[in-house]
Amino acid sequence: MKAVNVGGSSKIPMKELVQEIKNSGIESATSFLNSGNLIVDSELSPELIMFHVDQSIKQFKSDGTRLWSKSAEDLSRIVQQNPFTDRENLDKSKLLVYFLSEPVVDFSPIRSNPKVTESFVGIEDTLFVYYDHGIGTSFLTTNYIDKVLGIASTGRNMNTIEKLLTQ
């Protein structure tokens, strides 16, 4: 889920949300890290799961929340595609993986901005960004990525993605 439980008006009580999802028939739903990550083990199609999650979220906020569905296979592929694995002194908390709402062919709008100093690699619907100096002062934010690429995105650090795979 994009921008859920990171502050402001996007707070959703995850325990109650999980219960609402379970009430919709997805008994295996659990939350992870109280930061907009849900884990579901279901025979339902990803589209139907997303529908149930979306309907459940609407019980808490009406303005809509952008959702992404990633299977364990998708997350494993992302970990394997990590272009920064050979980086010396890799700090996975500084490596953000952005899930993009659609595949992107041309990442040059990001590359052409001199204010963007981070190392990044885009692979279809995934953008890997290494924030050498931390994300807090970076120009390369989710809002900037969304604006220049004309898509929606949400990011998770590599540690979170790897932990999701163990759940």
C-alpha atoms as one frame of an Amber mdcrd trajectory, in Angstrom:
protein
   0.000   0.000   0.000   1.318   3.426  -0.814   1.851   5.949   1.976  -0.041
   4.037   4.629   0.991   4.557   8.250   3.811   6.938   7.436   2.097   9.893
   9.063  -0.537  12.500   8.456  -3.996  11.439   7.329  -2.848   8.110   5.906
  -2.942   6.265   9.217  -4.924   3.035   9.132  -5.180   0.811  12.200  -3.490
  -2.271  10.763  -4.945  -4.697  13.311  -8.462  -3.572  12.413  -7.661  -3.570
   8.685  -6.395  -7.145   8.872  -9.574  -8.157  10.703 -11.689  -6.449   8.033
  -9.797  -8.341   5.311 -10.285 -11.597   7.208 -13.994 -10.798   7.480 -14.057
 -10.491   3.678 -12.975 -14.128   3.405  -9.183 -13.901   3.259  -8.374 -15.689
   6.515  -4.597 -15.713   6.058  -4.136 -11.928   6.003  -1.459 -10.527   8.312
   0.295  -7.186   8.498   4.043  -6.749   8.497   5.950  -3.932  10.227   2.807
  -1.777  10.502   3.970   0.111   7.410   1.538  -0.723   4.663   2.689  -4.278
   4.068   0.140  -7.082   4.039   0.887 -10.756   3.598  -1.797 -12.992   2.138
  -1.659 -16.698   1.330  -4.710 -17.432  -0.778  -5.946 -19.395  -3.757  -7.827
 -16.291  -4.913  -6.506 -14.393  -7.920  -4.320 -11.349  -7.213  -7.064  -9.170
  -8.713  -9.710 -10.540  -6.344  -7.387 -10.207  -3.353  -6.699  -6.586  -4.333
 -10.443  -5.960  -4.608 -11.039  -7.296  -1.083  -8.123  -5.310   0.336  -9.300
  -2.138  -1.414 -12.839  -2.582  -0.098 -11.487  -3.182   3.398  -9.329  -0.046
   3.266 -12.385   1.995   2.286 -13.827   1.161   5.703 -11.076   3.390   7.158
 -10.413   6.057   4.525 -12.450   7.145   1.563  -9.854   8.846  -0.604  -8.369
   5.598  -1.903  -4.993   4.047  -1.423  -2.764   2.904  -4.239  -2.145  -0.848
  -3.980   0.524  -3.140  -5.378   0.439  -6.901  -5.372   3.739  -8.771  -5.342
   3.950 -12.530  -5.055   6.768 -14.314  -3.266   8.115 -15.120  -6.731   8.046
 -11.419  -7.658   9.926 -10.473  -4.497  12.478 -13.268  -5.052  13.031 -12.007
  -8.599  13.553  -8.473  -7.291  16.140  -9.667  -4.761  17.917 -11.599  -7.526
  17.834  -8.594  -9.889  19.393  -6.288  -7.293  22.049  -4.431  -9.314  23.904
  -3.352  -6.172  24.827  -6.768  -4.743  28.506  -6.287  -5.656  28.665  -2.841
  -4.056  31.329  -2.616  -1.383  29.910  -1.981   2.109  26.341  -2.334   0.885
  23.858  -1.033   3.477  20.510  -2.557   2.507  18.645   0.017   4.584  19.858
   2.617   2.068  18.741   0.559  -0.921  15.156   1.339  -1.815  13.196  -0.684
  -4.304  10.380   1.276  -5.895   7.450  -0.695  -7.255   6.170   1.186 -10.302
   2.537   1.152 -11.396   3.598   0.190 -14.913   6.768  -0.742 -16.780   9.017
   2.166 -17.703  11.300   2.056 -20.727  12.967   5.446 -20.382  14.434   6.490
 -17.036  16.335   9.435 -18.566  14.062  12.082 -16.985  15.546  11.068 -13.642
  19.089  10.676 -14.954  19.099  14.090 -16.653  18.442  16.045 -13.447  21.746
  17.210 -11.898  20.092  17.328  -8.456  19.777  13.537  -8.559  23.083  12.221
  -7.218  21.992   8.730  -6.193  22.920   5.586  -8.055  19.860   3.953  -9.581
  18.876   1.250 -12.021  15.433   0.852 -13.536  14.256  -2.561 -14.696  10.771
  -2.461 -16.194   8.352  -1.927 -13.276  11.067  -1.744 -10.613  13.465   1.057
  -9.736  16.453   0.310  -7.482  17.908   3.413  -5.794  20.926   3.474  -3.516
  20.860   6.480  -1.191  24.539   6.877  -0.248  23.810   9.760   2.121  20.413
   8.550   3.286  16.975   9.287   1.914  16.107  12.135   4.289  17.835  14.895
   2.331  17.604  13.386  -1.138  15.988  15.114  -4.091  15.002  11.698  -5.462
  11.712  11.148  -3.622   8.643   9.095  -4.394   6.779  12.254  -5.419   9.593
  13.265  -7.770   9.753   9.789  -9.320   5.985   9.779  -9.838   6.029  13.253
 -11.399   8.901  12.832 -13.857   7.994   9.300 -14.930   4.242   9.991 -15.032
   3.428   6.908 -12.968   2.715   5.966  -9.357   5.293   4.272  -7.158   5.922
   3.079  -3.643   9.229   2.102  -2.095  10.491  -0.476   0.356  14.047  -0.939
   1.507  15.778  -4.173   0.611  15.810  -5.348   4.232  12.001  -5.204   4.300
  11.684  -7.087   1.014  13.986  -9.836   2.256  12.066 -10.053   5.555   8.754
 -10.280   3.680  10.110 -13.361   1.919  10.683 -15.096   5.237   7.133 -14.567
   6.513
